[in-house]
């Protein structure tokens, strides 16, 4: 039994299930402040272990900044019992190595990580123990549940692909150009001259901006004329504040059926998910039956 767990059990045993402090040293119940209590005691049957879950653990955020309900906390503990049974415990050195990786990925140091643990109500060592428990639970789920749910037959993938088709969005590659006003000409004269030049494939008067891709459904109502443009043809001129605006359709990509190869990984994941949940529920039921859990 770890020191932390021994202290918890000793503390809770001394104060039975609910610990109270009288802030005025009075016997009046209205003056008492609830500090903490036992939510559940879990006894392993396959391994000689006993763990407790406190009320505060079910109410405050964990080190992942999420509040975990009693059921999920009990399940983590049961997974850790299984880890001992199957000898797949993680060492303290591996925990430190994984924490260093977390710090590196988030560009923080041990001081910042300790502060994060402290904000959730944990010391660094307590946070590390919880991190270890989370990793261990994940390893057990991978070992005992995920492996059986991983296998998805190719025929099942093919059948799902046929029954649930997905299509790519119709997409356009468009380029926008501007012809600045020539104030030595009237706008009508300039527009006529530029239109004639463009019709002769002379586009020297146009300042083109980089081409961009846009889904067909995102094209605004006033720009729908782009859909009717032949590829690599420039549109008519439109007057704007700084000159004349033109558009060119570089390439049009129609809606297409996504190939099975393109969707294979997503389909496998979609088929695995219910299978995994089913296996997890069955495994969870088995663990609960094997363990002795006392709720308070």
C-alpha positions in Angstrom: 0.0 0.0 0.0 1.4 3.4 -0.9 2.1 6.0 1.7 -0.5 8.3 0.3 -3.2 5.6 0.4 -2.2 4.6 4.0 -2.5 8.2 5.1 -5.9 8.5 3.4 -7.2 5.3 5.1 -5.8 6.3 8.5 -7.3 9.8 8.2 -10.6 8.5 7.2 -10.6 5.7 9.8 -10.0 8.2 12.6 -13.0 10.3 11.5 -15.1 7.4 10.4 -16.9 8.3 7.1 -17.5 12.0 7.4 -15.0 14.4 8.8 -16.1 17.6 10.3 -14.4 20.6 11.9 -16.2 22.9 14.3 -15.0 26.4 13.3 -16.2 27.9 16.6 -15.5 24.7 18.7 -19.2 24.5 19.2 -21.5 21.5 19.3 -24.0 23.2 17.0 -24.3 21.4 13.7 -24.9 24.7 11.9 -21.4 25.8 12.8 -19.7 22.7 11.4 -17.8 22.8 8.1 -17.7 19.6 5.9 -14.1 18.9 5.0 -14.2 15.6 3.2 -15.6 12.1 3.4 -15.4 8.6 1.9 -17.4 8.1 -1.3 -16.4 4.4 -1.8 -13.9 1.8 -0.6 -12.8 -0.7 -3.3 -11.4 -4.1 -2.3 -9.8 -6.2 -4.9 -10.4 -9.9 -4.9 -7.9 -11.0 -7.6 -5.2 -8.9 -5.8 -5.0 -8.0 -2.1 -5.5 -4.3 -2.5 -7.8 -1.7 -1.0 -8.3 1.8 -2.3 -10.7 4.6 -1.4 -12.3 7.4 -3.3 -13.0 10.5 -1.4 -16.0 12.8 -1.9 -13.6 15.7 -2.9 -12.2 13.6 -5.7 -15.6 13.4 -7.3 -16.2 17.1 -7.0 -12.9 18.8 -7.9 -11.2 18.8 -11.3 -8.6 16.2 -11.9 -5.1 16.9 -13.3 -6.7 16.9 -16.7 -9.0 19.7 -15.6 -12.1 17.5 -15.8 -14.4 16.5 -13.0 -14.5 12.7 -12.9 -17.6 11.0 -11.5 -17.4 8.2 -8.9 -18.0 5.5 -11.4 -15.1 6.6 -13.6 -12.8 6.9 -10.6 -13.7 3.4 -9.4 -13.1 2.0 -12.9 -9.7 3.5 -12.9 -8.9 1.8 -9.6 -10.2 -1.5 -10.9 -8.1 -1.2 -14.0 -5.0 -0.6 -11.7 -5.9 -3.8 -9.8 -6.0 -5.6 -13.2 -2.6 -4.1 -14.1 -1.1 -5.8 -11.0 -2.7 -9.1 -11.9 -1.4 -9.0 -15.5 2.0 -7.5 -14.5 1.6 -4.5 -16.7 2.3 -1.8 -14.2 4.1 1.3 -15.3 7.4 2.2 -13.4 8.0 5.5 -11.7 10.8 6.1 -14.2 8.3 5.7 -17.1 5.9 8.1 -15.4 8.6 10.7 -15.0 9.6 10.2 -18.7 6.0 10.7 -19.8 5.6 13.8 -17.7 8.7 15.2 -19.2 7.2 14.6 -22.6 4.0 16.3 -21.6 6.0 19.3 -20.4 8.0 19.4 -23.6 4.9 19.1 -25.8 3.3 22.1 -23.9 6.5 24.1 -23.6 6.4 24.2 -19.8 8.7 23.3 -17.0 8.3 21.4 -13.7 7.5 24.6 -11.9 4.6 25.4 -14.2 3.3 21.7 -14.0 3.5 21.8 -10.2 1.5 25.0 -10.2 -1.1 23.3 -12.5 -1.4 20.4 -10.1 -1.7 22.8 -7.2 -4.5 24.7 -8.8 -6.5 21.4 -8.9 -5.6 20.8 -5.2 -2.7 18.3 -5.6 1.0 18.4 -4.8 3.4 17.4 -7.5 3.7 13.9 -6.0 -0.1 13.5 -5.8 -0.5 14.7 -9.3 2.2 12.3 -10.5 0.4 9.4 -8.7 -2.9 10.3 -10.4 -1.1 10.6 -13.8 0.3 7.2 -13.2 -3.1 5.8 -12.4 -4.6 7.3 -15.6 -1.8 5.8 -17.8 -2.1 2.4 -16.1 -5.9 2.4 -16.7 -5.3 3.3 -20.3 -2.7 0.5 -20.7 -5.2 -2.0 -19.2 -8.0 -0.9 -21.5 -5.6 -1.3 -24.4 -4.5 -4.7 -23.3 -7.8 -6.2 -22.2 -10.4 -4.4 -24.3 -9.0 -2.6 -27.3 -7.1 -5.5 -28.7 -10.2 -7.6 -29.2 -12.1 -4.6 -30.7 -9.3 -3.7 -33.1 -10.1 -6.3 -35.8 -12.5 -5.0 -38.4 -12.9 -7.3 -41.4 -12.3 -5.8 -44.8 -15.7 -6.9 -46.0 -17.4 -5.0 -43.2 -15.5 -1.9 -44.3 -16.5 -2.4 -47.9 -20.1 -2.9 -47.0 -20.1 0.3 -44.8 -18.5 2.3 -47.7 -21.2 1.2 -50.1 -24.1 1.8 -47.7 -22.8 5.1 -46.4 -21.4 7.0 -49.4 -19.7 10.4 -48.8 -18.9 12.9 -51.5 -16.3 15.6 -51.7 -17.6 19.2 -52.0 -17.6 20.8 -55.4 -14.7 23.2 -55.3 -13.3 26.0 -57.4 -9.9 27.6 -57.8 -10.5 31.2 -58.5 -8.2 34.2 -59.1 -9.2 37.8 -58.6 -7.8 40.7 -60.5 -8.0 44.5 -60.4 -7.5 47.2 -63.1 -6.8 50.5 -61.4 -8.6 53.5 -62.7 -6.7 55.6 -65.3 -7.7 59.1 -64.6 -6.5 60.3 -68.0 -9.4 58.3 -69.5 -13.1 58.3 -68.7 -14.2 55.1 -66.9 -16.4 54.2 -69.9 -13.4 54.6 -72.3 -11.1 52.6 -70.1 -13.7 49.8 -69.5 -14.2 49.5 -73.3 -10.5 49.4 -74.1 -9.7 46.9 -71.3 -12.6 44.7 -72.3 -11.3 44.6 -75.9 -7.8 43.8 -74.8 -8.9 41.0 -72.6 -11.0 39.5 -75.4 -7.8 39.3 -77.4 -6.1 37.5 -74.5 -4.1 40.6 -73.6 -4.3 40.9 -69.8 -1.4 43.3 -69.2 -3.8 45.8 -67.7 -4.8 43.4 -64.9 -3.1 43.2 -61.5 -3.7 39.6 -60.5 -3.9 38.4 -56.9 -2.9 34.8 -55.8 -5.4 32.2 -56.7 -7.5 30.7 -53.9 -9.7 27.6 -53.4 -13.3 27.9 -52.4 -16.2 25.5 -51.9 -18.9 26.0 -54.4 -21.5 26.3 -51.6 -19.6 29.2 -50.1 -19.8 31.4 -53.2 -22.0 34.4 -52.5 -25.1 35.3 -54.5 -23.5 38.2 -56.3 -20.5 36.0 -57.4 -22.5 33.2 -58.8 -21.5 34.2 -62.3 -18.1 32.6 -61.6 -19.8 29.2 -61.9 -20.7 29.9 -65.5 -17.2 30.9 -66.5 -15.2 28.5 -68.7 -11.9 27.5 -67.2 -9.1 30.0 -67.6 -11.5 32.6 -68.9 -11.7 36.1 -67.4 -15.1 37.5 -66.4 -16.6 40.9 -67.4 -15.4 44.0 -65.6 -17.1 45.2 -62.5 -16.7 48.7 -61.1 -15.4 49.0 -57.5 -13.9 51.8 -55.5 -10.3 51.4 -56.7 -11.0 50.4 -60.3 -12.4 47.5 -62.2 -12.7 44.0 -60.7 -12.4 40.8 -62.7 -12.4 37.1 -61.9 -10.9 34.1 -63.6 -11.9 30.5 -63.0 -8.7 28.5 -62.9 -10.1 25.1 -62.2 -13.5 23.6 -61.3 -13.6 20.4 -59.2 -17.0 18.7 -59.3 -18.5 16.7 -56.4 -17.0 13.2 -56.3 -17.6 10.0 -54.4 -14.8 9.6 -51.8 -12.9 6.4 -52.5 -12.8 3.6 -50.0 -9.0 4.1 -49.7 -9.5 7.7 -48.7 -12.1 6.8 -46.0 -10.7 3.4 -44.9 -9.2 4.7 -41.6 -12.4 6.7 -40.7 -14.6 3.7 -41.5 -12.6 1.3 -39.4 -12.7 3.8 -36.5 -16.5 4.2 -36.9 -17.0 0.4 -36.9 -14.6 -0.1 -33.9 -16.3 2.5 -31.7 -19.5 0.5 -30.9 -17.6 -2.7 -30.7 -15.2 -1.1 -28.2 -18.0 0.3 -26.1 -19.6 -3.1 -26.0 -16.4 -4.8 -25.0 -15.7 -2.1 -22.4 -19.2 -2.4 -20.9 -18.8 -6.2 -20.6 -15.3 -5.9 -19.1 -16.4 -3.2 -16.7 -19.3 -5.5 -15.5 -16.8 -8.3 -15.0 -14.5 -6.1 -12.9 -17.4 -4.8 -10.8 -18.5 -8.4 -10.1 -15.0 -9.5 -9.1 -14.4 -6.5 -6.7 -16.0 -5.7 -3.4 -17.2 -2.0 -3.4 -18.7 -0.3 -0.4 -20.4 3.0 -1.0 -20.9 5.7 1.6 
